[in-house]
Amino acid sequence: MSVGSAAVLQCRDLHLSYGSTVALDGLSLDVEPGRMTGFVGPNGAGKTSTMRIILGVLGPDRGEVTWNGRALGAATRSRFGYMPEERGLYPKMRVADQLVYLARLHGLDGQQARRATDDLLERLGLVDRAGDELESLSLGNQQRVQLAAALVHRPDLLVLDEPFSGLDPIGVDVLAGVLREEVERGAPVLFSSHQLELVERLCDTVAIVKAGRIVAAGEVERLRRENRRRMVRVAIDGRDDASWLDGLPGAEPVPRSDHERGLLIALADDVDAQAVLDRARAAGPVTHFSEVLPTLAELFREVVAETPADAIADGGTSGTAPRQAVA
Ligand SMILES: Nc1ncnc2c1ncn2[C@@H]1O[C@H](COP(=O)(O)OP(=O)(O)OP(=O)(O)O)[C@@H](O)[C@H]1O
């Protein structure tokens, strides 16, 4: 993966095994300032392991993590905010007390801790739950408290393991809004998720991991544009059929996964989209013609499917290079 020159956090060539299971096999990842980075990959690909290494919960067998070019130490890590996969707050403790306590552990004085807590309860829509025991809250609200716990010391970086899992759409919007504010404040966010539509909507940058290594990384828009599969959408007034494409090699109708009007057509590399437009115009009045980019979910399926599944089994010599990295 090429190095984003502005990256504040860099994971370089991380290797990690649990006994005979290889979890990370040369994973390199950049987190850049001012960006929300989505960390996606199939189950067991290595996302949680990477995040644990960033936070120092685990040490890698090989490789390193740097912050502004320097090896990570405990002092720097204490400035990170972490939302672990296994949520770890005190079930019987009241929400506000818990946040104040965590803020104090991070070195805030009583007044600062109270102010930070009140501010987060407000931003996360939890003011009226402040005095309740954590375990009495719904899972979605407990998740909001978890995020508050990661934020209470105004961290320099946020690392969040599946922060959106199980949230309803309003909860998603609340968390997403707070994360966006954090990025704007100056704390880059790295979060893992299996909700690819959400990642596409929220993230500036995405890193796709498979079998312990990054198989595609970069700006979401750029990855979608640089995907090899070109498609156009064409609507012709009064025609639903695709027979007007007959005899144009390399232009194939594809099943639609949405409810947009018109015909979706995949183009081979050597097919000029204008040739398709010319055909369409000859067939009737064209009411719509546009380029269609693959969704992140489609891109994910493609890069995950095409990367050799034996990348780990052979000790890492046959891995595919990342498709694209942030320049
Ligand atoms: N404590 C452990 N002991 C043994 N193997 C482990 C342990 N933790 C993770 N693994 C293995 O390491 C690999 C990477 O796991 P990891 O949890 O990092 O993946 P992940 O991408 O976060 O997965 P998911 O999306 O399912 O949460 C998997 O093969 C997993 O089974």
The ligand as a Gaussian input file, in Angstrom:
#p B3LYP/6-31G(d) Opt

LIG

0 1
 N       -8.412000     -14.798000      20.758000
 C       -8.315000     -15.465000      19.615000
 N       -7.855000     -16.745000      19.596000
 C       -7.726000     -17.449000      18.452000
 N       -8.032000     -16.953000      17.231000
 C       -8.507000     -15.676000      17.192000
 C       -8.673000     -14.875000      18.364000
 N       -9.148000     -13.660000      17.992000
 C       -9.273000     -13.709000      16.653000
 N       -8.892000     -14.908000      16.165000
 C       -8.869000     -15.320000      14.742000
 O       -8.117000     -14.343000      14.035000
 C       -8.714000     -14.057000      12.757000
 C       -9.037000     -12.559000      12.687000
 O      -10.048000     -12.271000      13.636000
 P      -10.597000     -10.791000      13.870000
 O      -11.518000     -10.850000      15.064000
 O       -9.458000      -9.845000      13.925000
 O      -11.441000     -10.530000      12.525000
 P      -12.570000      -9.463000      12.212000
 O      -12.282000      -8.959000      10.835000
 O      -12.673000      -8.454000      13.288000
 O      -13.870000     -10.370000      12.173000
 P      -15.438000      -9.998000      12.400000
 O      -15.861000      -9.153000      11.238000
 O      -16.095000     -11.350000      12.396000
 O      -15.551000      -9.295000      13.729000
 C       -9.913000     -14.970000      12.658000
 O       -9.505000     -16.136000      11.984000
 C      -10.256000     -15.277000      14.114000
 O      -10.896000     -16.534000      14.215000

